[in-house]
């Protein structure tokens, strides 16, 4: 610990307990994937897959030991302002995924793909609640990392369509969308950081040396949240982005505007707005982190 007397008593005791424990760990992990692909004709194909992916606990999840509030708040990469402590008894998490993809296409004219998937995670590295506390107008929690089985399922959809090919160049419409949901098997409730339904539609134009794009990005409201971690809900939003590029020889110039209409929105996976909450004297309930406003970007690329 920091050796600061009674104020650090919790960390001093935790350090003694940690140092007295058997801390050596060895994990023998293996990953596996298999894919079967069937082409029923020139315009369609189908894939069925299974994958096993294993992840050992990282250093923070397994070996952080501090039990004082400051030490616990310094552990965590989730942006939720909660406190965390490691767990020497964590097992590797094993994700078993089944998926299928249907792909329909007609050369350069159009293409569409649908991929549903289901994942069962044995020993998912989640958390157990230790205690809660109130600061200002908000409630925070302290957790210890712990294994719990979980399941995650979702759907990915993508497609493209050639809209024109004439004196105005070539125009294509592209779209991608996704939805996912995850729950703990034992207690139910949403897993932390699950992205709500989202979609992106892009109209692209390629004419001579120019490449232009108008993009619409939609994210639905996030209402399925991990209440154990006080994860905030967020409203849905729609953003527009513009991009253009000019390429001549080995030189490419890029220019873009993200969030064209400078809309205010809150990030569904951004965590909480801790800095503003602290600057406001910890008053009121802490809210979700806001997304960036209008952003103008430019770039130069040279190939040689």
PLY file of the C-alpha trace (Angstrom):
ply
format ascii 1.0
element vertex 304
property float x
property float y
property float z
element edge 303
property int vertex1
property int vertex2
end_header
0.00 0.00 0.00
0.95 3.66 0.24
1.98 3.40 3.89
-0.20 6.30 5.01
-1.44 4.99 8.34
-5.10 4.50 9.19
-6.28 6.32 6.08
-4.82 3.46 3.99
-5.73 0.63 6.34
-7.89 -1.12 3.74
-5.06 -1.16 1.20
-2.50 -2.24 3.79
-4.60 -5.24 4.79
-5.33 -6.08 1.15
-1.61 -5.95 0.31
-0.77 -8.35 3.14
-3.48 -10.77 2.02
-2.40 -10.61 -1.61
1.27 -11.13 -0.81
0.45 -14.17 1.31
-1.59 -15.81 -1.46
-0.42 -18.23 -4.11
-0.35 -15.97 -7.16
1.08 -18.25 -9.84
-1.36 -19.04 -12.63
-1.08 -21.04 -15.84
-3.76 -21.21 -18.54
-3.61 -23.67 -21.41
-5.98 -22.19 -23.97
-6.84 -23.16 -27.51
-8.98 -21.52 -30.18
-10.86 -23.26 -32.95
-12.90 -22.23 -35.96
-14.60 -24.15 -38.75
-16.59 -22.91 -41.72
-18.75 -24.69 -44.29
-19.60 -22.80 -47.47
-22.19 -23.84 -50.03
-22.73 -22.11 -53.37
-26.14 -22.96 -54.72
-25.67 -20.96 -57.92
-23.98 -17.93 -59.46
-26.06 -15.52 -57.39
-26.15 -17.04 -53.91
-23.95 -18.66 -51.29
-24.46 -19.82 -47.72
-22.00 -20.21 -44.86
-22.31 -21.99 -41.52
-19.65 -21.59 -38.90
-18.56 -22.50 -35.41
-15.82 -20.75 -33.45
-14.30 -21.25 -30.01
-12.39 -18.27 -28.63
-10.68 -18.27 -25.23
-9.47 -15.22 -23.30
-7.48 -15.36 -20.11
-8.07 -12.63 -17.50
-5.84 -9.62 -18.03
-3.52 -8.26 -15.34
-6.12 -5.85 -13.93
-8.88 -8.45 -13.78
-6.72 -11.02 -12.02
-4.06 -9.17 -10.02
-5.25 -5.74 -8.85
-5.68 -5.98 -5.08
-6.33 -2.48 -3.66
-9.44 -2.20 -1.49
-9.27 1.50 -0.68
-11.70 3.68 -2.63
-8.99 5.57 -4.51
-7.22 2.35 -5.49
-10.45 0.74 -6.69
-11.42 3.82 -8.71
-8.04 3.71 -10.47
-8.86 0.23 -11.78
-11.27 0.21 -14.68
-11.38 1.03 -18.38
-15.15 1.16 -18.67
-15.75 4.89 -18.24
-18.45 4.26 -15.62
-16.70 5.90 -12.61
-17.16 2.74 -10.52
-14.43 0.93 -8.58
-12.98 -2.51 -9.33
-10.70 -5.06 -7.69
-9.12 -8.16 -9.20
-9.77 -11.81 -8.42
-7.01 -14.43 -8.26
-9.57 -17.20 -8.79
-10.76 -16.05 -12.21
-10.94 -18.67 -14.95
-10.45 -17.95 -18.67
-13.66 -17.14 -20.49
-14.60 -19.48 -23.34
-16.87 -18.15 -26.08
-18.62 -20.69 -28.34
-20.22 -19.05 -31.35
-22.60 -20.45 -33.98
-23.30 -18.30 -37.01
-24.81 -18.50 -40.48
-24.55 -16.16 -43.45
-26.79 -15.95 -46.50
-25.26 -13.96 -49.34
-27.13 -13.00 -52.53
-25.40 -11.07 -55.31
-25.38 -10.20 -58.98
-21.87 -9.19 -59.94
-21.25 -5.47 -59.53
-24.97 -4.62 -59.68
-26.11 -5.55 -56.17
-25.33 -7.66 -53.12
-27.08 -8.46 -49.82
-25.96 -10.50 -46.80
-27.62 -11.53 -43.54
-25.69 -13.03 -40.59
-27.43 -14.18 -37.39
-25.20 -15.45 -34.59
-25.41 -16.90 -31.09
-22.59 -17.03 -28.52
-22.54 -18.86 -25.22
-19.70 -17.69 -22.98
-18.57 -20.04 -20.24
-16.97 -18.17 -17.32
-17.67 -14.75 -18.84
-15.57 -12.25 -16.89
-18.17 -9.99 -15.32
-18.48 -8.60 -11.80
-19.89 -9.20 -8.34
-21.15 -6.23 -6.36
-19.19 -5.40 -3.20
-20.96 -2.23 -2.05
-22.49 1.04 -3.22
-22.00 4.61 -2.09
-23.50 8.02 -2.84
-21.47 11.02 -3.99
-23.35 14.24 -4.64
-26.56 13.26 -6.35
-25.25 10.03 -7.90
-24.82 6.44 -6.77
-21.63 4.54 -7.55
-20.56 0.96 -6.88
-17.50 -1.15 -6.15
-17.10 -4.52 -7.85
-14.86 -7.56 -7.88
-14.29 -9.29 -11.18
-16.01 -12.68 -11.24
-16.95 -15.47 -13.66
-20.57 -15.86 -14.77
-21.89 -17.67 -17.82
-23.41 -15.36 -20.42
-25.10 -15.50 -23.80
-24.88 -13.00 -26.63
-26.93 -13.07 -29.82
-27.51 -10.70 -32.67
-27.93 -10.02 -36.37
-25.74 -8.25 -38.96
-27.13 -7.10 -42.32
-25.29 -5.49 -45.23
-25.98 -4.63 -48.84
-24.97 -2.53 -51.81
-26.71 -1.40 -55.01
-25.39 0.31 -58.13
-27.75 3.26 -58.61
-26.35 4.83 -61.79
-23.50 4.56 -64.27
-23.51 7.48 -66.73
-21.96 10.87 -67.35
-22.16 11.62 -63.66
-19.85 8.71 -62.94
-20.84 5.65 -60.93
-23.19 5.88 -57.97
-23.59 3.20 -55.34
-25.80 2.88 -52.31
-24.28 0.91 -49.41
-25.88 -0.04 -46.12
-24.88 -1.93 -42.98
-26.92 -2.56 -39.84
-26.46 -4.53 -36.66
-28.21 -5.50 -33.47
-26.87 -7.42 -30.49
-28.02 -8.34 -27.00
-26.25 -10.06 -24.13
-27.44 -11.37 -20.77
-26.05 -13.13 -17.73
-27.37 -16.68 -17.55
-27.77 -16.85 -13.76
-29.46 -13.55 -12.97
-30.55 -12.21 -16.34
-30.28 -8.53 -17.11
-28.26 -6.95 -19.89
-24.49 -7.24 -20.09
-22.50 -4.03 -19.91
-21.64 -2.14 -23.12
-24.09 -3.79 -25.49
-24.56 -1.68 -28.62
-28.21 -0.96 -29.52
-29.52 -1.27 -33.07
-27.43 0.84 -35.42
-27.30 1.41 -39.17
-25.22 3.30 -41.68
-26.37 4.17 -45.21
-23.90 5.72 -47.67
-24.46 7.14 -51.13
-21.14 7.10 -53.01
-20.18 8.74 -56.29
-17.03 7.92 -58.25
-16.48 10.27 -61.18
-13.07 10.52 -62.83
-10.58 11.45 -60.07
-13.27 12.36 -57.52
-14.85 10.17 -54.85
-17.76 11.71 -52.97
-19.99 10.31 -50.24
-23.03 11.35 -48.23
-23.52 9.17 -45.16
-26.44 8.77 -42.78
-25.74 7.17 -39.41
-28.57 6.04 -37.15
-28.33 4.68 -33.61
-31.43 3.61 -31.70
-32.05 4.51 -28.07
-30.19 2.37 -25.56
-32.65 1.07 -22.98
-31.25 -2.39 -22.20
-28.53 -1.49 -19.72
-26.55 -3.15 -16.94
-28.28 -1.82 -13.84
-25.62 -3.40 -11.62
-23.11 -0.87 -12.95
-25.59 2.01 -13.10
-25.17 2.10 -16.87
-27.11 5.12 -18.24
-29.74 4.92 -20.94
-29.33 7.11 -24.03
-31.79 8.44 -26.62
-31.50 7.56 -30.31
-29.91 9.91 -32.83
-29.26 10.44 -36.52
-26.10 12.03 -37.94
-25.08 13.11 -41.45
-21.50 13.03 -42.71
-19.98 14.37 -45.94
-16.75 13.16 -47.55
-14.87 13.94 -50.73
-11.50 12.91 -52.11
-9.45 13.81 -55.18
-6.74 11.47 -56.41
-4.16 12.31 -59.08
-1.16 10.09 -59.64
0.46 9.33 -56.32
-1.32 12.14 -54.47
-4.70 11.97 -52.72
-6.51 14.83 -50.97
-9.33 14.05 -48.50
-11.87 16.38 -46.93
-14.82 15.53 -44.72
-17.38 16.90 -42.30
-18.71 14.61 -39.56
-21.95 15.47 -37.74
-22.77 17.96 -40.49
-25.66 19.64 -38.64
-23.78 19.78 -35.31
-26.36 17.69 -33.50
-26.07 17.05 -29.77
-26.20 13.34 -28.92
-25.02 10.95 -26.24
-22.84 7.93 -26.88
-24.47 4.58 -25.99
-21.04 3.06 -25.21
-19.30 6.22 -24.00
-19.69 5.75 -20.26
-20.53 8.71 -18.04
-19.68 12.42 -18.27
-17.46 12.39 -15.18
-15.44 15.53 -15.97
-18.48 17.80 -16.35
-20.08 16.27 -13.27
-16.96 17.00 -11.20
-16.66 20.48 -12.63
-20.25 21.12 -11.55
-19.43 20.25 -7.95
-20.80 16.67 -8.07
-24.29 18.14 -8.24
-27.20 16.20 -9.65
-27.18 12.80 -11.25
-24.24 11.97 -13.48
-25.23 11.52 -17.13
-23.92 9.76 -20.24
-20.98 11.10 -22.22
-21.87 13.35 -25.13
-20.60 12.64 -28.64
-18.42 15.02 -30.66
-19.99 17.98 -32.38
-19.34 19.04 -35.96
-15.85 17.96 -37.01
-14.01 19.15 -40.13
-11.22 16.86 -41.24
-8.64 17.07 -44.02
-5.81 14.80 -45.07
-3.08 14.35 -47.66
-1.76 10.95 -48.76
1.29 10.46 -50.98
2.32 7.09 -52.35
5.93 6.40 -53.24
0 1
1 2
2 3
3 4
4 5
5 6
6 7
7 8
8 9
9 10
10 11
11 12
12 13
13 14
14 15
15 16
16 17
17 18
18 19
19 20
20 21
21 22
22 23
23 24
24 25
25 26
26 27
27 28
28 29
29 30
30 31
31 32
32 33
33 34
34 35
35 36
36 37
37 38
38 39
39 40
40 41
41 42
42 43
43 44
44 45
45 46
46 47
47 48
48 49
49 50
50 51
51 52
52 53
53 54
54 55
55 56
56 57
57 58
58 59
59 60
60 61
61 62
62 63
63 64
64 65
65 66
66 67
67 68
68 69
69 70
70 71
71 72
72 73
73 74
74 75
75 76
76 77
77 78
78 79
79 80
80 81
81 82
82 83
83 84
84 85
85 86
86 87
87 88
88 89
89 90
90 91
91 92
92 93
93 94
94 95
95 96
96 97
97 98
98 99
99 100
100 101
101 102
102 103
103 104
104 105
105 106
106 107
107 108
108 109
109 110
110 111
111 112
112 113
113 114
114 115
115 116
116 117
117 118
118 119
119 120
120 121
121 122
122 123
123 124
124 125
125 126
126 127
127 128
128 129
129 130
130 131
131 132
132 133
133 134
134 135
135 136
136 137
137 138
138 139
139 140
140 141
141 142
142 143
143 144
144 145
145 146
146 147
147 148
148 149
149 150
150 151
151 152
152 153
153 154
154 155
155 156
156 157
157 158
158 159
159 160
160 161
161 162
162 163
163 164
164 165
165 166
166 167
167 168
168 169
169 170
170 171
171 172
172 173
173 174
174 175
175 176
176 177
177 178
178 179
179 180
180 181
181 182
182 183
183 184
184 185
185 186
186 187
187 188
188 189
189 190
190 191
191 192
192 193
193 194
194 195
195 196
196 197
197 198
198 199
199 200
200 201
201 202
202 203
203 204
204 205
205 206
206 207
207 208
208 209
209 210
210 211
211 212
212 213
213 214
214 215
215 216
216 217
217 218
218 219
219 220
220 221
221 222
222 223
223 224
224 225
225 226
226 227
227 228
228 229
229 230
230 231
231 232
232 233
233 234
234 235
235 236
236 237
237 238
238 239
239 240
240 241
241 242
242 243
243 244
244 245
245 246
246 247
247 248
248 249
249 250
250 251
251 252
252 253
253 254
254 255
255 256
256 257
257 258
258 259
259 260
260 261
261 262
262 263
263 264
264 265
265 266
266 267
267 268
268 269
269 270
270 271
271 272
272 273
273 274
274 275
275 276
276 277
277 278
278 279
279 280
280 281
281 282
282 283
283 284
284 285
285 286
286 287
287 288
288 289
289 290
290 291
291 292
292 293
293 294
294 295
295 296
296 297
297 298
298 299
299 300
300 301
301 302
302 303
